[in-house]
């Protein structure tokens, strides 16, 4: 009674099923990759684990020339006490 439905029984149905599975697994892999990137960010793990101290930031500002030596020494003294 059902037969092969004029040749449309398994041909396109099987291909559609294969494309559907490919799409499913592709989306699953992309979702996992995005979740991992969102969870751990873009920098390396060691960079994110090390938070800069106030003294480190002060040294960077001095090195870039944002503050003068006098201001650097005063702020450094304030941070160390």
N, CA, C and O atoms as CSV, one atom per row, in Angstrom:
chain,resi,resn,atom,element,x,y,z
A,1,UNK,N,N,0.804,-1.191,0.000
A,1,UNK,CA,C,0.000,0.000,0.000
A,1,UNK,C,C,0.855,1.267,0.000
A,1,UNK,O,O,0.616,2.172,-0.799
A,2,UNK,N,N,1.849,1.339,0.888
A,2,UNK,CA,C,2.674,2.537,0.942
A,2,UNK,C,C,3.693,2.572,-0.190
A,2,UNK,O,O,3.942,3.625,-0.777
A,3,UNK,N,N,4.270,1.434,-0.489
A,3,UNK,CA,C,5.236,1.359,-1.573
A,3,UNK,C,C,6.426,2.272,-1.326
A,3,UNK,O,O,6.801,2.528,-0.182
A,4,UNK,N,N,7.017,2.762,-2.414
A,4,UNK,CA,C,8.112,3.707,-2.217
A,4,UNK,C,C,7.670,5.117,-2.585
A,4,UNK,O,O,8.519,5.993,-2.750
A,5,UNK,N,N,6.424,5.355,-2.714
A,5,UNK,CA,C,5.806,6.656,-2.954
A,5,UNK,C,C,6.381,7.329,-4.197
A,5,UNK,O,O,6.732,8.509,-4.173
A,6,UNK,N,N,6.470,6.581,-5.257
A,6,UNK,CA,C,6.919,7.150,-6.510
A,6,UNK,C,C,8.383,7.571,-6.488
A,6,UNK,O,O,8.766,8.477,-7.227
A,7,UNK,N,N,9.199,6.945,-5.670
A,7,UNK,CA,C,10.611,7.276,-5.626
A,7,UNK,C,C,10.965,8.330,-4.586
A,7,UNK,O,O,12.136,8.674,-4.428
A,8,UNK,N,N,9.978,8.838,-3.884
A,8,UNK,CA,C,10.255,9.882,-2.893
A,8,UNK,C,C,10.320,9.348,-1.466
A,8,UNK,O,O,10.417,10.132,-0.523
A,9,UNK,N,N,10.268,8.046,-1.293
A,9,UNK,CA,C,10.205,7.457,0.037
A,9,UNK,C,C,11.442,7.683,0.875
A,9,UNK,O,O,11.343,8.228,1.975
A,10,UNK,N,N,12.603,7.283,0.394
A,10,UNK,CA,C,13.808,7.370,1.210
A,10,UNK,C,C,14.853,8.313,0.620
A,10,UNK,O,O,15.736,8.770,1.346
A,11,UNK,N,N,14.778,8.607,-0.638
A,11,UNK,CA,C,15.805,9.415,-1.283
A,11,UNK,C,C,16.006,10.765,-0.627
A,11,UNK,O,O,17.038,10.991,0.004
A,12,UNK,N,N,15.051,11.665,-0.756
A,12,UNK,CA,C,15.191,13.000,-0.174
A,12,UNK,C,C,15.018,12.980,1.339
A,12,UNK,O,O,15.607,13.791,2.052
A,13,UNK,N,N,14.217,12.061,1.811
A,13,UNK,CA,C,14.018,11.969,3.264
A,13,UNK,C,C,15.316,11.636,3.980
A,13,UNK,O,O,15.629,12.229,5.012
A,14,UNK,N,N,16.070,10.691,3.438
A,14,UNK,CA,C,17.354,10.325,4.036
A,14,UNK,C,C,18.354,11.460,3.954
A,14,UNK,O,O,19.117,11.689,4.893
A,15,UNK,N,N,18.358,12.170,2.842
A,15,UNK,CA,C,19.276,13.292,2.683
A,15,UNK,C,C,18.897,14.429,3.627
A,15,UNK,O,O,19.761,15.053,4.243
A,16,UNK,N,N,17.612,14.687,3.729
A,16,UNK,CA,C,17.138,15.720,4.648
A,16,UNK,C,C,17.483,15.387,6.081
A,16,UNK,O,O,17.832,16.271,6.864
A,17,UNK,N,N,17.387,14.116,6.429
A,17,UNK,CA,C,17.730,13.677,7.786
A,17,UNK,C,C,19.225,13.883,8.030
A,17,UNK,O,O,19.622,14.310,9.114
A,18,UNK,N,N,20.054,13.584,7.029
A,18,UNK,CA,C,21.502,13.772,7.167
A,18,UNK,C,C,21.862,15.239,7.318
A,18,UNK,O,O,22.708,15.588,8.141
A,19,UNK,N,N,21.225,16.107,6.528
A,19,UNK,CA,C,21.479,17.540,6.638
A,19,UNK,C,C,21.002,18.074,7.977
A,19,UNK,O,O,21.643,18.941,8.571
A,20,UNK,N,N,19.892,17.562,8.446
A,20,UNK,CA,C,19.370,17.980,9.746
A,20,UNK,C,C,20.311,17.608,10.881
A,20,UNK,O,O,20.532,18.397,11.800
A,21,UNK,N,N,20.864,16.401,10.812
A,21,UNK,CA,C,21.805,15.960,11.849
A,21,UNK,C,C,23.099,16.778,11.784
A,21,UNK,O,O,23.668,17.148,12.811
A,22,UNK,N,N,23.548,17.050,10.557
A,22,UNK,CA,C,24.749,17.864,10.382
A,22,UNK,C,C,24.533,19.259,10.957
A,22,UNK,O,O,25.405,19.792,11.645
A,23,UNK,N,N,23.393,19.841,10.683
A,23,UNK,CA,C,23.064,21.159,11.212
A,23,UNK,C,C,22.983,21.123,12.743
A,23,UNK,O,O,23.485,22.023,13.417
A,24,UNK,N,N,22.356,20.090,13.280
A,24,UNK,CA,C,22.229,19.949,14.735
A,24,UNK,C,C,23.601,19.891,15.403
A,24,UNK,O,O,23.861,20.642,16.342
A,25,UNK,N,N,24.489,18.999,14.924
A,25,UNK,CA,C,25.803,18.845,15.540
A,25,UNK,C,C,26.666,20.084,15.331
A,25,UNK,O,O,27.442,20.461,16.210
A,26,UNK,N,N,26.531,20.718,14.166
A,26,UNK,CA,C,27.279,21.948,13.923
A,26,UNK,C,C,26.891,23.046,14.895
A,26,UNK,O,O,27.752,23.723,15.458
A,27,UNK,N,N,25.590,23.221,15.091
A,27,UNK,CA,C,25.112,24.238,16.035
A,27,UNK,C,C,25.517,23.907,17.465
A,27,UNK,O,O,25.832,24.800,18.250
A,28,UNK,N,N,25.507,22.625,17.798
A,28,UNK,CA,C,25.913,22.210,19.140
A,28,UNK,C,C,27.388,22.540,19.382
A,28,UNK,O,O,27.737,23.068,20.438
A,29,UNK,N,N,28.250,22.236,18.420
A,29,UNK,CA,C,29.680,22.523,18.560
A,29,UNK,C,C,29.915,24.027,18.650
A,29,UNK,O,O,30.683,24.478,19.500
A,30,UNK,N,N,29.268,24.810,17.787
A,30,UNK,CA,C,29.420,26.268,17.820
A,30,UNK,C,C,28.948,26.812,19.168
A,30,UNK,O,O,29.588,27.698,19.734
A,31,UNK,N,N,27.843,26.294,19.683
A,31,UNK,CA,C,27.335,26.733,20.981
A,31,UNK,C,C,28.323,26.453,22.107
A,31,UNK,O,O,28.520,27.291,22.987
A,32,UNK,N,N,28.934,25.293,22.081
A,32,UNK,CA,C,29.910,24.942,23.125
A,32,UNK,C,C,31.130,25.852,23.031
A,32,UNK,O,O,31.630,26.329,24.050
A,33,UNK,N,N,31.614,26.096,21.809
A,33,UNK,CA,C,32.778,26.977,21.622
A,33,UNK,C,C,32.469,28.380,22.133
A,33,UNK,O,O,33.289,28.979,22.829
A,34,UNK,N,N,31.296,28.910,21.796
A,34,UNK,CA,C,30.924,30.246,22.252
A,34,UNK,C,C,30.790,30.297,23.773
A,34,UNK,O,O,31.182,31.281,24.400
A,35,UNK,N,N,30.243,29.252,24.357
A,35,UNK,CA,C,30.108,29.196,25.811
A,35,UNK,C,C,31.474,29.212,26.489
A,35,UNK,O,O,31.667,29.910,27.484
A,36,UNK,N,N,32.417,28.446,25.955
A,36,UNK,CA,C,33.763,28.403,26.520
A,36,UNK,C,C,34.436,29.768,26.383
A,36,UNK,O,O,35.053,30.247,27.335
A,37,UNK,N,N,34.327,30.400,25.216
A,37,UNK,CA,C,34.941,31.716,25.024
A,37,UNK,C,C,34.319,32.754,25.951
A,37,UNK,O,O,35.033,33.597,26.493
A,38,UNK,N,N,33.006,32.709,26.142
A,38,UNK,CA,C,32.325,33.657,27.017
A,38,UNK,C,C,32.731,33.426,28.470
A,38,UNK,O,O,32.933,34.380,29.221
A,39,UNK,N,N,32.851,32.162,28.863
A,39,UNK,CA,C,33.167,31.825,30.244
A,39,UNK,C,C,34.594,32.208,30.610
A,39,UNK,O,O,34.833,32.758,31.685
A,40,UNK,N,N,35.538,31.924,29.728
A,40,UNK,CA,C,36.936,32.166,30.053
A,40,UNK,C,C,37.520,33.397,29.386
A,40,UNK,O,O,38.703,33.677,29.577
A,41,UNK,N,N,36.764,34.128,28.630
A,41,UNK,CA,C,37.239,35.371,28.018
A,41,UNK,C,C,38.212,35.161,26.888
A,41,UNK,O,O,38.392,34.042,26.410
A,42,UNK,N,N,38.845,36.244,26.458
A,42,UNK,CA,C,39.710,36.171,25.291
A,42,UNK,C,C,41.185,36.120,25.636
A,42,UNK,O,O,41.970,35.616,24.832
A,43,UNK,N,N,41.604,36.618,26.795
A,43,UNK,CA,C,43.018,36.599,27.170
A,43,UNK,C,C,43.438,35.235,27.665
A,43,UNK,O,O,42.604,34.348,27.847
A,44,UNK,N,N,44.728,35.066,27.884
A,44,UNK,CA,C,45.198,33.792,28.406
A,44,UNK,C,C,44.781,33.664,29.875
A,44,UNK,O,O,44.527,34.659,30.554
A,45,UNK,N,N,44.718,32.447,30.334
A,45,UNK,CA,C,44.245,32.173,31.685
A,45,UNK,C,C,45.126,32.843,32.732
A,45,UNK,O,O,44.615,33.382,33.713
A,46,UNK,N,N,46.445,32.816,32.537
A,46,UNK,CA,C,47.340,33.403,33.531
A,46,UNK,C,C,47.199,34.921,33.595
A,46,UNK,O,O,47.355,35.517,34.661
A,47,UNK,N,N,46.901,35.553,32.441
A,47,UNK,CA,C,46.722,37.007,32.444
A,47,UNK,C,C,45.490,37.406,33.243
A,47,UNK,O,O,45.509,38.405,33.963
A,48,UNK,N,N,44.428,36.635,33.120
A,48,UNK,CA,C,43.197,36.983,33.817
A,48,UNK,C,C,43.275,36.669,35.304
A,48,UNK,O,O,42.613,37.325,36.108
A,49,UNK,N,N,44.074,35.675,35.679
A,49,UNK,CA,C,44.173,35.305,37.089
A,49,UNK,C,C,44.979,36.336,37.881
A,49,UNK,O,O,44.785,36.475,39.088
A,50,UNK,N,N,45.869,37.047,37.222
A,50,UNK,CA,C,46.726,38.022,37.903
A,50,UNK,C,C,46.072,39.396,37.812
A,50,UNK,O,O,46.050,40.019,36.751
A,51,UNK,N,N,45.551,39.847,38.919
A,51,UNK,CA,C,44.987,41.194,38.956
A,51,UNK,C,C,46.096,42.158,39.338
A,51,UNK,O,O,46.909,41.871,40.217
A,52,UNK,N,N,46.123,43.287,38.681
A,52,UNK,CA,C,47.158,44.277,38.951
A,52,UNK,C,C,46.890,44.963,40.280
A,52,UNK,O,O,45.755,45.292,40.627
A,53,UNK,N,N,47.973,45.164,41.005
A,53,UNK,CA,C,47.862,45.903,42.260
A,53,UNK,C,C,47.893,47.392,41.940
A,53,UNK,O,O,48.225,47.797,40.826
A,54,UNK,N,N,47.548,48.186,42.923
A,54,UNK,CA,C,47.575,49.644,42.745
A,54,UNK,C,C,48.992,50.114,42.429
A,54,UNK,O,O,49.183,51.050,41.652
A,55,UNK,N,N,49.984,49.461,43.034
A,55,UNK,CA,C,51.375,49.838,42.785
A,55,UNK,C,C,51.782,49.512,41.338
A,55,UNK,O,O,52.509,50.278,40.706
A,56,UNK,N,N,51.307,48.373,40.824
A,56,UNK,CA,C,51.586,48.020,39.428
A,56,UNK,C,C,51.002,49.064,38.476
A,56,UNK,O,O,51.655,49.475,37.517
A,57,UNK,N,N,49.786,49.481,38.744
A,57,UNK,CA,C,49.146,50.488,37.904
A,57,UNK,C,C,49.887,51.815,37.986
A,57,UNK,O,O,50.067,52.500,36.980
A,58,UNK,N,N,50.314,52.169,39.191
A,58,UNK,CA,C,51.077,53.408,39.390
A,58,UNK,C,C,52.392,53.368,38.602
A,58,UNK,O,O,52.769,54.352,37.966
A,59,UNK,N,N,53.084,52.227,38.647
A,59,UNK,CA,C,54.328,52.076,37.903
A,59,UNK,C,C,54.097,52.198,36.400
A,59,UNK,O,O,54.904,52.804,35.696
A,60,UNK,N,N,53.006,51.631,35.909
A,60,UNK,CA,C,52.685,51.736,34.484
A,60,UNK,C,C,52.416,53.189,34.082
A,60,UNK,O,O,52.872,53.648,33.035
A,61,UNK,N,N,51.678,53.896,34.919
A,61,UNK,CA,C,51.389,55.311,34.619
A,61,UNK,C,C,52.662,56.137,34.583
A,61,UNK,O,O,52.813,57.014,33.734
A,62,UNK,N,N,53.574,55.860,35.499
A,62,UNK,CA,C,54.854,56.575,35.527
A,62,UNK,C,C,55.684,56.236,34.282
A,62,UNK,O,O,56.307,57.107,33.675
A,63,UNK,N,N,55.673,54.954,33.921
A,63,UNK,CA,C,56.439,54.522,32.751
A,63,UNK,C,C,55.896,55.146,31.463
A,63,UNK,O,O,56.667,55.440,30.550
A,64,UNK,N,N,54.597,55.347,31.382
A,64,UNK,CA,C,54.001,55.968,30.191
A,64,UNK,C,C,54.168,57.481,30.193
A,64,UNK,O,O,53.871,58.135,29.194
A,65,UNK,N,N,54.637,58.044,31.297
A,65,UNK,CA,C,54.830,59.488,31.370
A,65,UNK,C,C,53.580,60.255,31.747
A,65,UNK,O,O,53.520,61.469,31.552
A,66,UNK,N,N,52.585,59.575,32.282
A,66,UNK,CA,C,51.345,60.242,32.681
A,66,UNK,C,C,51.520,61.057,33.955
A,66,UNK,O,O,50.822,62.048,34.168
A,67,UNK,N,N,52.460,60.634,34.800
A,67,UNK,CA,C,52.718,61.366,36.043
A,67,UNK,C,C,54.223,61.609,36.163
A,67,UNK,O,O,55.033,60.879,35.591
A,68,UNK,N,N,54.572,62.633,36.906
A,68,UNK,CA,C,55.975,62.990,37.124
A,68,UNK,C,C,56.553,62.164,38.271
A,68,UNK,O,O,55.821,61.519,39.022
A,69,UNK,N,N,57.876,62.195,38.390
A,69,UNK,CA,C,58.562,61.434,39.424
A,69,UNK,C,C,58.104,61.845,40.820
A,69,UNK,O,O,57.902,60.990,41.682
A,70,UNK,N,N,57.944,63.117,41.042
A,70,UNK,CA,C,57.528,63.628,42.354
A,70,UNK,C,C,56.168,63.042,42.757
A,70,UNK,O,O,55.985,62.576,43.882
A,71,UNK,N,N,55.226,63.077,41.816
A,71,UNK,CA,C,53.888,62.536,42.095
A,71,UNK,C,C,53.958,61.022,42.289
A,71,UNK,O,O,53.282,60.462,43.152
A,72,UNK,N,N,54.780,60.377,41.478
A,72,UNK,CA,C,54.947,58.922,41.599
A,72,UNK,C,C,55.457,58.551,42.989
A,72,UNK,O,O,54.902,57.669,43.644
A,73,UNK,N,N,56.510,59.222,43.434
A,73,UNK,CA,C,57.090,58.920,44.742
A,73,UNK,C,C,56.080,59.152,45.870
A,73,UNK,O,O,56.006,58.356,46.806
A,74,UNK,N,N,55.320,60.215,45.789
A,74,UNK,CA,C,54.327,60.524,46.819
A,74,UNK,C,C,53.245,59.452,46.872
A,74,UNK,O,O,52.895,58.963,47.947
A,75,UNK,N,N,52.728,59.095,45.721
A,75,UNK,CA,C,51.680,58.083,45.676
A,75,UNK,C,C,52.216,56.713,46.092
A,75,UNK,O,O,51.522,55.951,46.764
A,76,UNK,N,N,53.430,56.407,45.698
A,76,UNK,CA,C,54.051,55.143,46.094
A,76,UNK,C,C,54.185,55.088,47.610
A,76,UNK,O,O,53.879,54.069,48.228
A,77,UNK,N,N,54.639,56.181,48.204
A,77,UNK,CA,C,54.758,56.264,49.654
A,77,UNK,C,C,53.393,56.069,50.322
A,77,UNK,O,O,53.278,55.359,51.322
A,78,UNK,N,N,52.364,56.705,49.761
A,78,UNK,CA,C,51.009,56.588,50.314
A,78,UNK,C,C,50.514,55.145,50.256
A,78,UNK,O,O,49.864,54.672,51.189
A,79,UNK,N,N,50.815,54.456,49.179
A,79,UNK,CA,C,50.350,53.068,49.022
A,79,UNK,C,C,51.079,52.101,49.941
A,79,UNK,O,O,50.496,51.125,50.415
A,80,UNK,N,N,52.345,52.371,50.189
A,80,UNK,CA,C,53.141,51.470,51.014
A,80,UNK,C,C,52.884,51.624,52.497
A,80,UNK,O,O,53.243,50.743,53.278
A,81,UNK,N,N,52.272,52.720,52.903
A,81,UNK,CA,C,52.012,52.925,54.340
A,81,UNK,C,C,50.615,52.546,54.701
A,81,UNK,O,O,50.227,52.654,55.865
